[in-house]
């Protein structure tokens, strides 16, 4: 299976970034390359730049991560 990337995030209840505010979560993807995911991450981050409690991250599939660790 080919490694895939997602952009996930939203608005959190505080600056500890532990709990998303219900209804604000977003998931974009899967993307076949990190670069494609990074473009969407930048767009999401810029669109929410005035929200101090908004955060977005790029995550990868567990299968791909396990293969990288084994190598």
N, C-alpha and C positions, 0 to 999 in steps of 0.2 A: 504494500500500500504506500502511495506517495504521501510525503509530508504535506500537511495542510495548515493554514493559518487563519485565525479569526481575530476580529477586533471586538472587544467586549468592554462594557462600562456603563456609565450613567451618572446620575446625581446621588451622592451619598448623604447620609443623615448628619455626619460630622466630618471633621478633618482627619479622623483616624482611618477613614475609608474602609470600614468593616461591614456596613449595612447599607444596601441600596434603598433609596426611597421607592416604595412600591409604585410601579407604573413608569419608572424612568429608565429601566434597564434596556440596553440595546445590544444586539449581536449582529455583526456583519461578517459575511463569508459563507463558505470557506474560500480562501484564496490559494492559488497554487504556488505563489512566491511571497517571500517576506516583503519585497519591494511593493507589490500590489497592496498588501495589507497595510504597509506603512503609509501609503497615499491616503487610504480611507481613515487611518488613525489620525493623520494630520488634519484632514477635513473635519472629523468629529471634534478634535481638540480645539481647533480654531473656532468652530461654531459655538463652542461652550467656554471660550476663554474668559468670559466675565463671570462664570459660575465657579466660585472658589471650591465648592464641594463636588465638582464634576471631575471624573477621571476615566480615561480610556487606556486599555492595554492591548498589546498583541500577544495572543497565546497560540501555541502550536499543538498539533495532535499528539496524544500520548504515544502512539505507535512510532512516530518520527522521533520524539524525544528519547524513547527507549533505545532506538537504534543508534542515536548519536552517543549515548552514554556507553553502549556496549563497544563502540569502536575505539 
